[in-house]
Amino acid sequence: MDKIPHVIRDFIIDKMSEGVIVFDQNLKTIFSNRQAELFLKRCELPGEIKTICRRIFDAISDSRLKELFPGDIQLTKKLQGCPNQWSFKIRICAETNPFVAVFIVEESPLNKIDLNKIRGLFKLTRRETDVLRCALSGLTNIDIADELEISEHTARDYLSSIFLKIGVEGRFALASVLLNIGEA
């Protein structure tokens, strides 16, 4: 990562919406970004991921990578304790020092909602929109605070403001109203 300009590196580490975990041949994590670390605080990486990675590294050692793994591997899974499904895309780099990158994306109702449209419709601030995105992803107030680097009290205040502007009394009603707008 030393040769990557710091702006790009900072974006990948802090701002990229997908979680990224990179494993070396010993299945040690050699890189993870902020989103991946937030994921790991909430959920456990499915056991299949490391099993697949081990098979990939074995295929590289046996010079059978192209034969056994001709492309990216996609795994979609519902994880215990998480309301939404998760997608894991496994990408392989078989260069001199092979590694496997796992991209983690939560498949949430948020993907069906145009937040720019919602922001304009209800006159939400950018920060309220950030909090809304987190709330619709199923994050708790503490998780929202962690993700946005604000206090839990501030997250709660933003949510109250959002509820007031949209005219709802809770997260379930919020999601219901916004999903209906998204379908219209």
N, CA and C of each residue as an Amber inpcrd file, in Angstrom:
protein
   552
   0.8210000  -1.1930000   0.0000000   0.0000000   0.0000000   0.0000000
   0.8670000   1.2600000   0.0000000   2.1740000   1.1230000   0.1140000
   3.0490000   2.2920000   0.1700000   3.0720000   3.0810000  -1.1340000
   2.8810000   2.4040000  -2.2810000   2.9620000   3.0760000  -3.5650000
   1.6400000   3.7240000  -3.9790000   0.5680000   3.4370000  -3.2550000
  -0.7390000   4.0030000  -3.5670000  -0.8230000   5.4020000  -2.9540000
  -1.2630000   6.4070000  -3.7400000  -1.4040000   7.7530000  -3.1700000
  -2.3110000   7.7250000  -1.9300000  -1.9840000   8.5380000  -0.9500000
  -2.6910000   8.4970000   0.3290000  -4.1850000   8.7890000   0.1890000
  -4.6010000   9.5860000  -0.7730000  -6.0240000   9.8790000  -0.9610000
  -6.7800000   8.6040000  -1.3360000  -6.1960000   7.8260000  -2.2430000
  -6.8250000   6.5690000  -2.6590000  -6.8110000   5.5810000  -1.5020000
  -5.6830000   5.4650000  -0.8420000  -5.5670000   4.5470000   0.2950000
  -6.5810000   4.8960000   1.3830000  -6.7000000   6.1890000   1.7070000
  -7.6500000   6.6160000   2.7400000  -9.0860000   6.3110000   2.3310000
  -9.3990000   6.4940000   1.0390000 -10.7420000   6.1780000   0.5570000
 -11.0390000   4.6990000   0.7390000 -10.1010000   3.8450000   0.3300000
 -10.3020000   2.4000000   0.4310000 -10.4500000   1.9940000   1.8980000
  -9.6340000   2.5620000   2.7560000  -9.6590000   2.1740000   4.1620000
 -10.8840000   2.7150000   4.8880000 -11.2420000   3.9830000   4.6500000
 -12.2690000   4.6270000   5.4620000 -13.6180000   4.8340000   4.7900000
 -13.6550000   5.0630000   3.4930000 -14.8900000   5.5280000   2.8540000
 -15.5930000   4.5030000   1.9780000 -14.8690000   3.5210000   1.4750000
 -15.4680000   2.5500000   0.5700000 -16.6210000   1.8460000   1.2630000
 -17.7700000   1.7450000   0.5850000 -18.9540000   1.1790000   1.2320000
 -18.8720000  -0.3330000   1.3930000 -18.0540000  -1.0020000   0.6020000
 -17.8840000  -2.4430000   0.7560000 -16.7980000  -2.7260000   1.7780000
 -17.0090000  -3.7800000   2.5280000 -15.9490000  -4.2450000   3.4070000
 -14.9460000  -5.0240000   2.5730000 -13.6820000  -4.9270000   2.9170000
 -12.6420000  -5.6690000   2.2050000 -11.7170000  -6.3070000   3.2340000
 -11.5370000  -7.6230000   3.0900000 -10.5770000  -8.3560000   3.9150000
  -9.6550000  -9.0940000   2.9490000  -8.3520000  -8.9820000   3.1640000
  -7.3790000  -9.6500000   2.2990000  -6.6210000 -10.6820000   3.1350000
  -6.5770000 -11.9230000   2.5930000  -5.8860000 -13.0190000   3.2660000
  -4.6380000 -13.4040000   2.4890000  -3.5890000 -13.7680000   3.2450000
  -2.3950000 -14.3140000   2.6070000  -2.5060000 -15.8370000   2.5740000
  -1.4580000 -16.5030000   2.1070000  -1.4750000 -17.9610000   1.9620000
  -1.6550000 -18.6990000   3.2820000  -1.3220000 -18.0580000   4.3870000
  -1.4960000 -18.6870000   5.7030000  -2.8580000 -18.3680000   6.3040000
  -3.7230000 -17.7530000   5.5000000  -5.0570000 -17.3220000   5.9100000
  -5.0210000 -16.2920000   7.0290000  -3.9340000 -15.5400000   7.0700000
  -3.8280000 -14.4120000   7.9820000  -4.3870000 -13.1890000   7.2790000
  -5.0750000 -12.3540000   8.0250000  -5.5940000 -11.1100000   7.4670000
  -4.4290000 -10.1440000   7.3200000  -4.1560000  -9.7350000   6.0720000
  -3.0660000  -8.7880000   5.8420000  -3.5920000  -7.3850000   5.5830000
  -4.9190000  -7.2740000   5.3930000  -5.5330000  -5.9600000   5.2240000
  -7.0250000  -6.0880000   5.4800000  -7.5850000  -5.0840000   6.1220000
  -9.0410000  -4.9620000   6.2090000  -9.3600000  -3.4810000   6.3290000
 -10.4460000  -3.0800000   5.6990000 -10.8180000  -1.6780000   5.7890000
 -11.8260000  -1.4770000   6.9220000 -12.2090000  -0.2430000   7.1150000
 -13.1020000   0.1230000   8.2240000 -14.4360000  -0.6150000   8.1430000
 -15.0040000  -0.7180000   6.9360000 -16.2940000  -1.3900000   6.7800000
 -16.1980000  -2.8670000   7.1540000 -15.0950000  -3.4970000   6.8060000
 -14.9070000  -4.9050000   7.1690000 -14.8020000  -5.0530000   8.6850000
 -14.1100000  -4.1250000   9.3190000 -13.9790000  -4.1850000  10.7750000
 -15.3260000  -3.9610000  11.4530000 -16.1570000  -3.0610000  10.9030000
 -17.5060000  -2.8650000  11.4410000 -18.3380000  -4.1300000  11.2510000
 -18.2020000  -4.7670000  10.0950000 -18.9020000  -6.0280000   9.8470000
 -18.5010000  -7.0600000  10.8900000 -17.1930000  -7.1980000  11.1280000
 -16.7040000  -8.2140000  12.0630000 -17.1110000  -7.9270000  13.5060000
 -17.4160000  -6.6610000  13.8260000 -17.9360000  -6.3430000  15.1600000
 -19.3650000  -6.8440000  15.3110000 -20.1220000  -6.8380000  14.2040000
 -21.5360000  -7.2290000  14.2270000 -21.7480000  -8.7110000  13.9560000
 -20.9590000  -9.2840000  13.0640000 -21.1790000 -10.6460000  12.5800000
 -19.8510000 -11.3940000  12.5160000 -19.9650000 -12.6810000  12.3400000
 -18.7800000 -13.5110000  12.1650000 -18.6540000 -13.8810000  10.6940000
 -17.4490000 -13.8680000  10.1780000 -17.2110000 -14.2560000   8.7970000
 -17.6060000 -15.7230000   8.6430000 -18.4410000 -16.0520000   7.6510000
 -18.8530000 -17.4540000   7.4790000 -17.6430000 -18.3730000   7.3150000
 -17.7190000 -19.5440000   7.9070000 -16.6310000 -20.5120000   7.8450000
 -16.2700000 -20.9170000   6.4240000 -17.2760000 -20.8740000   5.5240000
 -17.0340000 -21.2610000   4.1360000 -15.9900000 -20.3700000   3.4680000
 -15.8960000 -19.1290000   3.9130000 -14.9640000 -18.1840000   3.2920000
 -13.5320000 -18.6990000   3.4360000 -13.1370000 -19.0410000   4.6420000
 -11.7630000 -19.5170000   4.8360000 -11.5440000 -20.8750000   4.1680000
 -12.5840000 -21.7120000   4.1240000 -12.4740000 -22.9970000   3.4340000
 -12.2170000 -22.7740000   1.9450000 -12.9590000 -21.8570000   1.3490000
 -12.7770000 -21.5400000  -0.0700000 -11.3770000 -20.9620000  -0.3000000
 -10.9680000 -20.0520000   0.5880000  -9.6220000 -19.4560000   0.4560000
  -8.5370000 -20.5260000   0.5280000  -8.6670000 -21.4440000   1.4520000
  -7.6820000 -22.5310000   1.5770000  -7.6290000 -23.3270000   0.2750000
  -8.8000000 -23.6580000  -0.3060000  -8.8430000 -24.4090000  -1.5640000
  -8.2020000 -23.6160000  -2.7040000  -8.4070000 -22.3090000  -2.6980000
  -7.8000000 -21.4560000  -3.7240000  -6.2770000 -21.5270000  -3.6250000
  -5.7540000 -21.3590000  -2.4060000  -4.2960000 -21.4000000  -2.2380000
  -3.7330000 -22.7800000  -2.5810000  -4.4850000 -23.8460000  -2.2580000
  -4.0610000 -25.1940000  -2.6560000  -4.0250000 -25.3190000  -4.1790000
  -5.0260000 -24.7550000  -4.8570000  -5.0780000 -24.7930000  -6.3260000
  -3.9180000 -24.0010000  -6.9340000  -3.5510000 -22.8920000  -6.3030000
  -2.3980000 -22.1200000  -6.7770000  -1.1260000 -22.9490000  -6.6430000
  -0.9600000 -23.5950000  -5.4890000   0.2290000 -24.4390000  -5.2550000
   0.3150000 -25.5890000  -6.2580000  -0.8480000 -26.1550000  -6.6290000
  -0.8960000 -27.2830000  -7.5620000  -0.9570000 -26.8360000  -9.0220000
  -0.8460000 -25.5360000  -9.2780000  -0.9450000 -24.9730000 -10.6390000
  -2.2500000 -25.3600000 -11.3220000  -3.3390000 -25.3800000 -10.5520000
  -4.6550000 -25.7410000 -11.0950000  -5.6820000 -24.6330000 -10.8570000
  -5.1970000 -23.4140000 -10.6050000  -6.1150000 -22.3200000 -10.2770000
  -7.1400000 -22.0770000 -11.3810000  -6.6720000 -21.8950000 -12.6180000
  -7.5940000 -21.5840000 -13.7320000  -8.6090000 -22.7070000 -13.9450000
  -8.1640000 -23.9250000 -13.7320000  -9.0350000 -25.0860000 -13.9200000
 -10.1140000 -25.1560000 -12.8290000  -9.7160000 -24.9490000 -11.5880000
 -10.6410000 -25.1120000 -10.4660000 -11.4170000 -23.8420000 -10.1150000
 -10.8100000 -22.6920000 -10.3530000 -11.4440000 -21.4080000 -10.0290000
 -11.2840000 -20.4530000 -11.2110000 -12.1080000 -20.6330000 -12.2640000
 -11.9320000 -19.8260000 -13.4710000 -12.3400000 -18.3550000 -13.3140000
 -12.9980000 -18.0010000 -12.2280000 -13.4250000 -16.6090000 -12.0440000
 -13.6640000 -16.3000000 -10.5780000 -14.3060000 -15.1610000 -10.3590000
 -14.6340000 -14.7740000  -8.9870000 -15.6450000 -15.7520000  -8.4000000
 -15.6500000 -15.8430000  -7.0960000 -16.5870000 -16.6930000  -6.3820000
 -17.5400000 -15.7890000  -5.6220000 -18.8220000 -16.0780000  -5.7320000
 -19.8460000 -15.2720000  -5.0620000 -20.5890000 -16.1570000  -4.0730000
 -20.7450000 -15.6660000  -2.8520000 -21.4800000 -16.3840000  -1.8190000
 -22.4720000 -15.4180000  -1.2050000 -23.7420000 -15.8130000  -1.1290000
 -24.7650000 -14.9950000  -0.4820000 -25.2830000 -15.7840000   0.7000000
 -25.3800000 -15.1170000   1.8370000 -25.6980000 -15.8420000   3.0610000
 -26.4450000 -14.9600000   4.0440000 -27.4100000 -15.5440000   4.7380000
 -28.0860000 -14.8790000   5.8490000 -27.3150000 -15.2650000   7.1010000
 -26.8710000 -14.2710000   7.8520000 -26.0520000 -14.5330000   9.0330000
 -26.8760000 -14.3740000  10.3010000 -26.5780000 -15.2100000  11.2620000
 -27.2940000 -15.1760000  12.5310000 -27.1210000 -13.8150000  13.1970000
 -28.2380000 -13.2450000  13.6410000 -28.2040000 -11.9710000  14.3410000
 -28.2180000 -10.7540000  13.4310000 -28.2640000 -10.9700000  12.1070000
 -28.3030000  -9.8600000  11.1490000 -29.6130000  -9.9330000  10.3710000
 -30.2970000  -8.8110000  10.2270000 -31.6040000  -8.8440000   9.5650000
 -31.5450000  -9.0770000   8.0510000 -30.4400000  -8.7660000   7.4230000
 -30.3480000  -8.8450000   5.9670000 -29.3680000  -9.9210000   5.5230000
 -29.4330000 -10.2480000   4.2330000 -28.4600000 -11.1670000   3.6610000
 -27.1740000 -10.4170000   3.3670000 -26.0940000 -11.1710000   3.2600000
 -24.7810000 -10.6060000   2.9510000 -24.2360000 -11.2870000   1.7130000
 -23.5580000 -10.5130000   0.8700000 -22.8670000 -11.0600000  -0.2960000
 -21.3710000 -10.9850000  -0.0450000 -20.7030000 -12.0640000  -0.3800000
 -19.2490000 -12.1390000  -0.2590000 -18.6980000 -12.4710000  -1.6390000
 -17.9280000 -11.5700000  -2.2090000 -17.2980000 -11.8170000  -3.5060000
 -15.8190000 -12.0570000  -3.2370000 -15.3460000 -13.1920000  -3.6980000
 -13.9620000 -13.5800000  -3.4680000 -13.1940000 -13.4100000  -4.7650000
 -12.1580000 -12.5850000  -4.7060000 -11.3120000 -12.3230000  -5.8780000
  -9.9060000 -12.8200000  -5.5760000  -9.2710000 -13.3450000  -6.6110000
  -7.9820000 -14.0110000  -6.4560000  -6.8850000 -13.2210000  -7.1670000
  -5.7710000 -13.0540000  -6.4840000  -4.5710000 -12.5050000  -7.1150000
  -3.4820000 -13.5660000  -6.9500000  -3.1100000 -14.1830000  -8.0670000
  -2.1580000 -15.2990000  -8.0290000  -0.7570000 -14.8680000  -8.4670000
  -0.3850000 -13.6510000  -8.1750000   0.9330000 -13.1360000  -8.5430000
   2.0190000 -13.8100000  -7.7040000   3.1820000 -13.1830000  -7.6260000
   4.3200000 -13.7340000  -6.8860000   3.9520000 -14.0540000  -5.4400000
   3.2970000 -13.1210000  -4.7740000   2.7990000 -13.3360000  -3.4180000
   1.2790000 -13.3800000  -3.4800000   0.7070000 -14.5600000  -3.7230000
  -0.7430000 -14.6510000  -3.9220000  -1.5260000 -14.1710000  -2.6970000
  -2.7010000 -13.6150000  -2.9710000  -3.6180000 -13.2470000  -1.9030000
  -5.0370000 -13.3710000  -2.4220000  -5.9600000 -13.4010000  -1.4880000
  -7.3790000 -13.4690000  -1.8080000  -8.0560000 -12.2990000  -1.1080000
  -8.8520000 -11.5570000  -1.8730000  -9.6090000 -10.4340000  -1.3180000
 -11.0740000 -10.8300000  -1.2470000 -11.6850000 -10.5680000  -0.0970000
 -13.1000000 -10.8490000   0.1050000 -13.8110000  -9.5130000   0.2430000
 -14.7550000  -9.2540000  -0.6620000 -15.5500000  -8.0280000  -0.6310000
 -16.8890000  -8.3570000   0.0160000 -17.2780000  -7.5560000   0.9950000
 -18.4580000  -7.8410000   1.8000000 -19.4890000  -6.7360000   1.5880000
 -20.7040000  -7.1290000   1.2000000 -21.7750000  -6.1640000   0.9750000
 -23.0550000  -6.6890000   1.6190000 -23.7060000  -5.8250000   2.3810000
 -24.9850000  -6.1820000   2.9750000 -26.0940000  -5.8930000   1.9680000
 -26.9300000  -6.8900000   1.7190000 -28.0680000  -6.7200000   0.8230000
 -29.2570000  -6.2810000   1.6660000 -29.4930000  -4.9890000   1.6800000
 -30.5330000  -4.4370000   2.5530000 -31.5980000  -3.7170000   1.7470000
 -32.7230000  -3.4040000   2.3920000 -33.7590000  -2.6180000   1.7160000
 -33.2050000  -1.2900000   1.2040000 -32.1310000  -0.8410000   1.8180000
 -31.4940000   0.4120000   1.4230000 -31.1480000   0.4170000  -0.0660000
 -30.8120000  -0.7520000  -0.6130000 -30.4460000  -0.8390000  -2.0210000
 -31.6160000  -0.4860000  -2.9460000 -32.8590000  -0.5320000  -2.4160000
 -34.0410000  -0.2320000  -3.2170000 -34.5070000   1.2060000  -3.0460000
 -33.7990000   1.9820000  -2.2490000 -34.2250000   3.3420000  -1.9410000
 -33.2430000   4.3430000  -2.5280000 -33.7820000   5.3390000  -3.2140000
 -32.9690000   6.4130000  -3.7780000 -32.8060000   7.4830000  -2.6960000
 -31.6790000   7.4470000  -1.9830000 -31.4800000   8.3780000  -0.8700000
 -31.4010000   9.8330000  -1.3190000 -30.9420000  10.0800000  -2.5360000
 -30.9160000  11.4570000  -3.0310000 -32.3360000  11.9910000  -3.1930000
 -33.2230000  11.1450000  -3.7000000 -34.6370000  11.5180000  -3.8450000
 -35.2560000  11.7760000  -2.4650000 -35.0000000  10.8870000  -1.5160000
 -35.5290000  11.0160000  -0.1550000 -34.9860000  12.2900000   0.4960000
 -33.7040000  12.5250000   0.3090000 -33.0630000  13.7160000   0.8930000
 -33.7460000  14.9940000   0.4210000 -33.9820000  15.0840000  -0.8860000
 -34.6420000  16.2650000  -1.4410000 -36.0950000  16.3720000  -1.0340000
 -36.7800000  15.2430000  -1.0320000 -38.2080000  15.2190000  -0.7150000
 -38.4910000  15.6750000   0.7150000 -37.6440000  15.2580000   1.6530000
 -37.8730000  15.5680000   3.0640000 -36.9090000  16.6160000   3.6120000
 -36.1050000  17.2050000   2.7300000 -35.1610000  18.2640000   3.1020000
 -34.2200000  17.8230000   4.2370000 -33.6530000  16.6450000   4.0350000
 -32.6940000  16.1170000   5.0030000 -31.3220000  16.7140000   4.7310000
 -30.5520000  16.9160000   5.7840000 -29.1710000  17.3640000   5.6270000
 -28.3270000  16.1740000   5.1770000 -27.0970000  16.4440000   4.7560000
 -26.1910000  15.3470000   4.3670000 -25.9660000  14.3930000   5.5370000
 -25.7770000  14.9490000   6.7200000 -25.5050000  14.1000000   7.8810000
 -26.7330000  13.2760000   8.2580000 -27.9150000  13.8830000   8.1620000
 -29.1440000  13.1200000   8.4200000 -29.2690000  11.9810000   7.4100000
 -28.8720000  12.2300000   6.1770000 -28.9130000  11.1920000   5.1490000
 -27.9300000  10.0720000   5.4730000 -26.7690000  10.4200000   5.9870000
 -25.8010000   9.4000000   6.4160000 -26.3850000   8.5420000   7.5380000
 -27.0160000   9.1930000   8.5090000 -27.6250000   8.4630000   9.6320000
 -28.7720000   7.5930000   9.1230000 -29.5670000   8.1230000   8.2050000
 -30.6770000   7.3640000   7.6220000 -30.1520000   6.1130000   6.9220000
 -29.0980000   6.2610000   6.1330000 -28.4940000   5.1180000   5.4380000
 -28.0990000   4.0380000   6.4460000 -27.4800000   4.4510000   7.5190000
 -27.0460000   3.4920000   8.5470000 -28.2430000   2.8220000   9.2230000
 -29.2570000   3.6160000   9.5530000 -30.4460000   3.0750000  10.2210000
 -31.1540000   2.0660000   9.3150000 -31.2530000   2.3790000   8.0260000
 -31.9040000   1.4690000   7.0900000 -31.0840000   0.2100000   6.8510000
 -29.8030000   0.2610000   7.1620000 -28.9440000  -0.9220000   7.0440000
 -29.0610000  -1.8140000   8.2700000 -29.8710000  -1.3850000   9.2440000
 -30.0810000  -2.2030000  10.4340000 -29.1180000  -1.9270000  11.5690000
 -28.3410000  -0.8510000  11.4750000 -27.3930000  -0.5410000  12.5410000
 -28.1110000   0.0260000  13.7590000 -27.6160000  -0.3140000  14.9200000
 -28.1280000   0.2610000  16.1620000 -27.5600000   1.6700000  16.3110000
 -28.0620000   2.4080000  17.2890000 -27.5410000   3.7590000  17.5270000
 -26.0400000   3.7270000  17.8310000 -25.6120000   2.7350000  18.5880000
 -24.1860000   2.6090000  18.9110000 -23.3810000   2.3340000  17.6420000
 -23.9040000   1.4410000  16.7770000 -23.2150000   1.1320000  15.5180000
 -23.1720000   2.3520000  14.6000000 -24.2620000   3.1140000  14.5680000
 -24.3000000   4.3410000  13.7650000 -23.2320000   5.3060000  14.2670000
 -23.1750000   5.4620000  15.5840000 -22.1680000   6.3480000  16.1810000
 -20.7600000   5.9000000  15.7960000 -20.4980000   4.5930000  15.8790000
 -19.1770000   4.0690000  15.4980000 -18.8770000   4.3350000  14.0340000
 -19.8370000   4.0230000  13.1780000 -19.6060000   4.1690000  11.7370000
 -19.3690000   5.6190000  11.3410000 -20.1370000   6.5400000  11.9180000
 -20.0460000   7.9440000  11.5150000 -19.1300000   8.7700000  12.4150000
 -18.5440000   8.0880000  13.4020000 -17.6250000   8.7440000  14.3440000
 -18.2820000   9.9420000  15.0290000 -19.4760000   9.6700000  15.5810000
 -20.2180000  10.6510000  16.3630000 -20.6150000   9.9700000  17.6660000
 -21.1720000  10.7270000  18.5970000 -21.5990000  10.1050000  19.8530000
 -22.9390000   9.4060000  19.6510000 -23.2470000   8.4810000  20.5370000
 -24.5380000   7.7880000  20.4710000 -25.6780000   8.7960000  20.6500000
 -25.4760000   9.7610000  21.5290000 -26.4880000  10.8020000  21.7580000
 -26.7550000  11.5950000  20.4740000 -25.6960000  11.9340000  19.7540000
 -25.8410000  12.6710000  18.4960000 -26.5740000  11.8180000  17.4570000
 -26.2630000  10.5410000  17.3840000 -26.9630000   9.6350000  16.4610000
 -28.4540000   9.6100000  16.7870000 -28.7800000   9.5200000  18.0750000
 -30.1720000   9.5100000  18.5070000 -30.8760000  10.8170000  18.1320000
 -30.1770000  11.9540000  18.3010000 -30.7460000  13.2560000  17.9400000
 -31.0260000  13.3380000  16.4360000 -30.0840000  12.8630000  15.6230000
 -30.2960000  12.8650000  14.1740000 -31.4980000  11.9980000  13.8020000
 -31.6100000  10.8280000  14.4220000 -32.7470000   9.9530000  14.1290000
 -34.0660000  10.6240000  14.5080000 -34.0960000  11.2930000  15.6380000
 -35.3120000  12.0140000  16.0530000 -35.6900000  13.0670000  15.0260000
 -34.7060000  13.7880000  14.5410000 -34.9420000  14.8150000  13.5260000
 -35.4710000  14.1810000  12.2310000 -34.9120000  13.0590000  11.8420000
 -35.3570000  12.3550000  10.6300000 -36.7960000  11.8900000  10.7990000
 -37.1080000  11.2750000  11.9480000 -38.4730000  10.8110000  12.2100000
 -39.4570000  11.9720000  12.1190000 -39.0900000  13.1040000  12.6960000
 -39.9480000  14.2900000  12.6870000 -40.1660000  14.7940000  11.2580000
 -39.1100000  14.9110000  10.4740000 -39.2160000  15.4170000   9.1020000
 -40.0350000  14.4870000   8.2080000 -39.9070000  13.1820000   8.4230000
 -40.6100000  12.2120000   7.5740000 -42.0000000  11.9030000   8.1270000
 -42.2240000  12.2260000   9.4000000 -43.5480000  12.0310000  10.0000000
 -43.8150000  10.6150000  10.4510000 -42.7880000   9.9730000  11.0090000
 -42.9420000   8.6090000  11.5220000 -42.4700000   8.5620000  12.9710000
 -42.7880000   7.4550000  13.6390000 -42.4280000   7.3560000  15.0530000
 -41.3780000   6.3060000  15.3610000 -40.8740000   5.6160000  14.3690000
 -39.8680000   4.6040000  14.6480000 -39.2400000   4.0690000  13.3830000
 -38.2830000   3.1890000  13.5580000 -37.5250000   2.6490000  12.4260000
 -38.3770000   1.8090000  11.4850000 -39.2790000   1.0030000  12.0390000
 -40.1170000   0.1560000  11.1870000 -40.9900000   1.0160000  10.2850000
 -41.6400000   2.0250000  10.8710000 -42.4870000   2.9340000  10.0860000
 -41.6410000   3.6970000   9.0670000 -40.4380000   4.0830000   9.4630000
 -39.5230000   4.7980000   8.5780000 -39.2150000   3.9460000   7.3480000
 -38.8060000   2.7130000   7.5690000 -38.4760000   1.8140000   6.4580000
 -39.6950000   1.5750000   5.5730000 -40.8450000   1.3820000   6.1790000
 -42.0720000   1.1370000   5.4320000 -42.4100000   2.3110000   4.5120000
 -42.3730000   3.5220000   5.0520000 -42.6760000   4.7250000   4.2680000
 -41.6690000   4.8800000   3.1240000 -40.4000000   4.7370000   3.4260000
 -39.3670000   4.9490000   2.4050000 -39.3820000   3.8790000   1.3210000
 -39.6810000   2.6370000   1.6940000 -39.7830000   1.5830000   0.6850000
 -40.9700000   1.8240000  -0.2370000 -42.0780000   2.3220000   0.3120000
 -43.2360000   2.6530000  -0.5120000 -42.9340000   3.7910000  -1.4740000
 -42.1720000   4.7740000  -1.0110000 -41.7760000   5.8810000  -1.8910000
 -40.8620000   5.3490000  -2.9840000 -39.9720000   4.4390000  -2.6290000
 -39.0310000   3.8660000  -3.5920000 -39.7310000   3.0780000  -4.6890000
 -40.8550000   2.4720000  -4.3740000 -41.5950000   1.6830000  -5.3520000
 -42.4870000   2.5430000  -6.2280000 -42.7470000   3.7850000  -5.7870000
 -43.6630000   4.6600000  -6.5540000 -42.9820000   5.2330000  -7.7730000
